[in-house]
Amino acid sequence: MNDTTFVTSETDFAAYLIVSGMNLIHIQYEPRSNGRKRGLFVFEGDERIEDFKNQFEAGQISINLQDYKKARTDLLDRIMQEKP
């Protein structure tokens, strides 16, 4: 593990990272032209994230769907409430 962070705005991928054991540090918010804010998920840096990203994009993942659904719902709730 290193001291850097990994940032993504993709909620589905962020939920996958959480289910895969990655540490979400916080969510930052950026204003968008439509008046809504975009959530940026900031994770603790980990050398495995690149492998997780490649597997996710290729559809080669195996996860517990209940855990994934809960993680995704929790992230969306935090975004709607703009919680860090």
C-alpha positions in Angstrom: 0.0 0.0 0.0 1.1 3.6 -0.7 0.3 7.0 0.7 -1.5 8.3 -2.4 -5.2 8.4 -2.9 -7.4 7.1 -5.7 -10.4 9.2 -6.9 -13.4 8.1 -9.0 -16.7 9.7 -9.8 -18.2 6.4 -10.8 -20.7 5.3 -8.1 -20.9 1.7 -9.4 -17.1 1.3 -9.3 -16.8 3.0 -5.9 -19.4 0.5 -4.5 -17.4 -2.4 -6.0 -14.2 -1.0 -4.4 -15.9 -0.8 -1.0 -17.2 -4.4 -1.3 -13.7 -5.5 -2.3 -12.3 -4.1 0.9 -10.9 -0.7 -0.2 -11.0 2.1 2.3 -13.3 5.1 1.3 -11.7 8.1 3.0 -14.5 10.6 2.0 -16.6 12.1 -0.7 -15.8 15.5 -2.2 -18.4 17.4 -4.2 -18.0 19.5 -7.3 -20.6 21.8 -8.7 -21.9 21.0 -12.2 -23.5 23.3 -14.8 -26.9 21.8 -14.1 -26.8 23.0 -10.5 -26.4 19.6 -9.0 -23.1 18.5 -7.5 -21.0 15.5 -8.6 -19.6 13.2 -5.9 -15.9 12.3 -6.1 -15.1 9.2 -4.1 -11.7 9.4 -2.5 -10.1 6.1 -1.6 -7.0 5.3 0.3 -4.3 4.4 -2.2 -3.8 0.7 -2.8 -1.8 -1.0 -5.5 -4.7 -3.5 -6.1 -7.1 -0.8 -7.3 -5.8 -0.9 -10.9 -6.4 -4.6 -11.0 -9.9 -4.1 -9.6 -10.5 -1.4 -12.2 -9.4 -3.7 -15.1 -11.6 -6.6 -13.8 -14.6 -4.3 -13.3 -14.3 -2.8 -16.8 -14.0 -6.3 -18.3 -17.0 -7.6 -16.3 -14.8 -10.2 -14.7 -15.9 -9.7 -11.1 -17.4 -11.9 -8.5 -19.1 -10.2 -5.6 -21.9 -10.6 -3.1 -24.8 -8.7 -4.8 -26.5 -7.9 -1.5 -23.3 -6.3 -0.2 -22.8 -4.4 -3.5 -26.4 -3.2 -3.5 -26.1 -1.9 0.1 -22.8 -0.2 -0.6 -24.2 1.5 -3.8 -27.4 2.6 -2.0 -25.3 4.0 0.9 -23.1 6.0 -1.5 -26.1 7.4 -3.4 -27.8 8.4 -0.1 -24.6 10.2 1.0 -24.4 12.0 -2.3 -28.0 13.1 -2.1 -27.4 14.5 1.4 -23.9 15.8 0.4 -22.2 14.0 3.3 -18.4 13.6 3.2 
